[in-house]
Amino acid sequence: MITMDNVTKTFDHTIAVNGVSLNIKAGEIFGLVGPDGAGKTTIIRMLTGILTPTSGELSVLGATNPEKVKHRLGYVPQRFSLYGDLTVMENIRFIGSLYGETTKKINMLATQILDFSKLLPFKDRYAANLSGGMKQKLALAAGLMHRPTLFFLDEPTTGVDPVSRREFWQMLYQLNKDGTTIVVSTPYMDEADLCTKIAFMHNGRLVSCAPPEELRQSYPYKVFELCTPDRNIKTRLGASVILDINSFGEKYHLITANIPNAITEVTDAITTATIPITALNEISPTLEDVFVALASEVN
């Protein structure tokens, strides 16, 4: 469906995407993950034909110029870009008319898609009066009006409440099940875990690309979850066997070398530092643990 071969994109003296090569197969939910400024949006804009690569080659649905296949592409940008002074149904009908469909077919598709996105009861509500989650569903619905083969979504759930995020991903899964290939960028690790394959971007470079489970299995360290009310963990364990500490409220992920006596060394370090322990268990690494390690390797 998509190939990128050593693609670079620069803006003046800034390198936004630096020599990225990847392949996306039909039927995948392909995730682009990375911090702000990693190059995720630039990649999506090049693949949708909005931007032209500075160097390298790309192919989308067999075309080196995505503009030639744009009728088969769907796109939901980061920011809500529909019309707040039109109703939900008016927005959908307007998008449908841009593709030259008949009024009868537009009305049929609009009803089907709004029903699918659970927006049909709100068809007469002005878009400006929708919640953040409903606006993103409307953007999704608009992007589906021409039945795209390949659907791009750029951080579609940023700022959306957890319930709406879950509903949104349920819709993406149904679209994928019905045959749509999806490329989505996300800052959320729980959403990255829902993808069939993840490309981790950092400073414009592709650091790693693999299914979520494969990424976890390749993690070279051990992770211990420490539960404690102590708030000075990093200071207390600064000179111990702990390589890194990631904070999750009152829980901390302690990263240490993959050695047989790791649990003993971690326990001894915590005891020496007189840290009160509610719980201490070895756990499987999360994607966040994996990406923190990958980011530190390329810094």
N, C-alpha and C positions, 0 to 999 in steps of 0.2 A: 504493500500500500504506500509506504513512504521509505525513501532512502535519503540519507544525507552523507556526503563524502567530503570530509575536511572543510566544512562550511565555516566561514568567518564573516562577521558583520562588524564594521566599525562606524562610529559616528565622530567625525573630526579625528581627534586623537584618542578617543575612547574605544577600546575593544569590548564590545558587548557580548559577542559569541566568538570563541577562539578555537578554530579547527575541530569542530564537532562532527563526528561520524556516528550514525546510528541507523537501524532498520526497524520499522514497525510493520508487523504482519496483520493481515485481515483477521478480524475477530478479537483483537486485543483491546483491553482497557489500559492504555499506556500512560503512565504518570510521569510528569516532569516535576521534580522536587528540588528545592534548594532555597537558600535565603534570598532576601530582596537584593536585586542587582545581579543575580546569578546568570541571567540570560534566558530565563524561561519564556517570558513574554515575547522577546525578540525572535526566538525560535518559532513560536506559534505564528507570529506575524509574517515570517518568511514562508512558512508552510502554507499559509492561506493567501499568499500573493500580495499582502499589504506592503511588505518590504522586500527588497531585492538583495541577495547575498553580495558582499563585497568580493568574496572569492569562494572557490569550492563549487560543488555541484549538488543539486537536490532533485528529487523526482517525487511527485505526488500523483497517485493513481495513474502512473505511466507518463505523466506530463512534466517536462522540465520547467514549464511556466504554469504555476497553479491557477493563473487567471483562466486558462483554457478549460479547466475542470471545475470552476467555481460553482457551477450549477449542481455539483455533486457534493459540495462542501457545506457544512454548517459551522457557525462560529458564534460563541457567546463571549464577549469581551469582559475585562475586569469590571468596568463601570457600566451601570445600567444606562443603556443608550436608546431606549424607546421613548415614546412621547407621553409625558405626564398629563397633558391636557386632553388626551384621548382615553376612552375606556379600554378595558382589557380586550373586548371583542373588536373594537375599532383598530387597535394596534395590530392585532392578528390579521384582520382583513386587509389592512394596508400592506403588511409584509407579503401576504399572499398575492396581492395585485402586482407587486414588483416583479413577480415571476411569470406574469402574463396568464394566470389561470382565469377560468371563467368564474363569474359570480357564484354560480351554483356549486362548483367544485370548491371554491374558497370557503363558502359557508359550511360545506360538508366537512372539509379538513379542519376548519377552525373549531367546530363543535367536537370532533374526535380528539383533537390535540388538547383542547382545554379540559375535556373530560379526563384524558390521560394524566394531565398535570394537576388535576383537582382544582382547577380555576373556573370551571363552568358556573358554579354558583355566584361567582364574582364578576361575571362577564360585563356587567354594566357599571362596574366601579372604575373611577378614574385611576390610571396607573400611578399618579402622584400620591394617591391615598392608600396604596398597598404597603404592607410591611416589607422589610428587607428580604425575607424569605420568599414572599409571594412575588416580589419584583424579579427575583432570580428565576422563579418558576415561569414567569411570563417571558423572560428572555430565552429560557430553554424552549418554551412552546413556540416562540417566534422563529427560533433557529431550526425548528422541525417542519416548518410549513412546506418546504420543498422536498421533504423526505431524503435528507442527505445520506450518502454512503459513508462519509467520513465526517466525524463531528469533533470540533475543537472547542474546548472550554478553558478559559484563562482565569484560574482562581475563582470559580463560580460561587463558592460558599463563604468567602471571606466576609466576616461581620454578620453572618447569619446564625440564628439560634440553633442549638443542638438538635432539636426536634425537626426543624426545617432542613437541616443538613442531612439528617438520616433519610427523610422523605425524598430529598433531591437525589441522593445516591441510589435509592430504591428505583427511581425512574431511570437513572443511567444504567443500572443493571438490566432493567427490562428492555431498554433500547438495545443494549449490547446482545441480549439474548435473542432479540428479533433480527439481529444481523448487522447492526451499526458498529463500526470500529470507532473507538473513542480515544482522543488524546486530551488529557486534562492536566493542568498544572495546579498544584495545591501546596499550601504551607503547613497543612495538618498531617501529622504522621499516621493518625488513625485512618485518614482517607488514602494515604499512600499505600497502606496495608491492603486496601480493597482493590488495588490495581493488579493486573496480571503480570506486569513488568514495570520497573521503575528506573528512570534515568536520574541520577543525582548530579545536579549542576552546582558548580562553585566557581565564582569569579570568571564566568564565561566558558569554563571548560567542563567537559563531561568527565566526571570522576569515576563513576561506576554505573553499570546498566545490567540489571538482572531481575528475576522474580523476587518478591519480598523474602520468601523463605530461604532462597539461595544466598541473599545478602546477609541474613542472620547467621546462617551456617558458616559463612566465611569470616565472621567476626573473630579476631585472634585473641581476645581477652576473656576473663571471667567477670561476671557481674553479680554483685551482692546487693540486695535491697536491705537497707538499714532504716528501721523506724525508731525515731528518737525525738524528744522535745527540744534537744540541744540545737541552737541556731549557729554555733560556731564550729561546725564540723570541718570545714575547709581549713580553718586556722589550726585546729587541734591536730589534724591528720596531715598537715602540709609536708612534713618530713618523713612520712611513713612509707609503707610498701604500696600505698594507694596511688595509682597513676592519674586518676581523674575522678571527680565527684560531680554528679548531675543531680540537681535538686528538684523534687516534686512535692512541695508542701512539707509535711513532716516525714516524708520518705526520701531517701537518698540512694542513688545508684552509685556504688563504689566499684571502680574499675581497677582490676589488678591483672598482673601477668598470668597467663594460662599455665600455672604450675601445680603439681599435685598437692602441695601443702598450702594452697592459697587460703583456704578457710581458716587454717590455724594462724597464718600470718595476719590476716585481716582481724581476727578476734583478738590476737595479742596487741595489735596496734590500737584498737578501740579501747581495750582494757587499760593499756598504758596511759592513754589520753583521758581516762576516767569519764568516758562518755556513757550516760545512761542509755541502756538498750531496751526498747520495747520488743523488737523482733529483728533478727538477722538471718537471712536466707539467701542461698544462691539461686538466681533466677536466669531465665533465658534472656538474651539481649533483646531490647526493643529496637525498632527501626531508628528511633531517636538516638539511642546509644551508638548504633552503626554509623549514622550520618555525622554525629559529633566526632567520631574517630576519623572518618573519611575527610572531614573538613580540616581537622588538625594536621593530617598528613600532607595536605597540599598548601597549607599556609606557609 
